[in-house]
Amino acid sequence: MVRALHAEGASVVVADLQETGAALATELGERARFVRTDVAVEADVAAAVDLAVDSFGRLDVMFNNAGVMGTLGPIDRTPMDEADVTLAVNLRGVLCGFKHAARVMKPQGSGVIISTSSPAGVLGGVGPHVYSAAKAAVVGLSKSVAAELRPFGVRVNTVIPGAVVSPMTAAVVADGADDLAGATTALGGSALMDRALTPEDVAAGVLFLASDAAAYVTGVTFPIDAGMTGIAVDRRTPVGNTRTP
């Protein structure tokens, strides 16, 4: 996502716990900054927003994308301390992102806030319980904030990627977070279209929502999931699509 936005001419701030973000910012050069950020810590998120404004003069796009799978297992054995951490990253982090983006964008009179949810936020049984709850909350929170910020010229939308090839999914379906090739193979075998979903696919959707081409789009939940959340997952040919002579 950082590469895609930067390639379109954006100046970018990479706010992440992973130090690979620092290397990426160095690689991209003058129009890129890195700040170590734990999204569950409000002061860290505030500092990331302040860095963007101090470095580049304004904040046009905020992408709340940080997430963790978090606590796993049956609901009756959910460790509440792990649940609190899962919610802190996946929901509190997004709330902090909204708060500090809005304090800049409202007086600015423009801006776009995009957050990442998940199919687990709208479908039951496709993700861990606490993760699913947080991702459902992201959808509801986004719609609520969209209603508040619309009069200020600020658009708020949510993306729902399907199972994307990433370190997080690789940790679940392959031989660890670094095994992206294994994740590509594993996810490709169950993909609803002709290949696995890639970060570049998600980036394309986010770029559209961030662009002036989507100037009249706010309050939407935008699936990038080959129809996973909108079409019954049935590999048989739907009756309505059959052709008769």
ABEGO torsion letter per residue (X at the ends): XAAAAAAAGBBBBBBBABAAAAAAAAAAEAABBBBBBBAABAAAAAAAAAAAAAAAGBBABBBBABBBAEBBEBAAABBAAAAAAAAAAAAAAAAAAAAAAAAAAAAAGBEBBBBBBBAAAABBGABBAAAAAAAAAAAAAAAAAAAAAAAAGBBBBBBBBBBBBBAAAAAAABAEAABAAAAAAAAAAABABABBBBAAAAAAAAAAAABAAAAABBGBBBBBAGGAAABBBBABBBAAABBBX
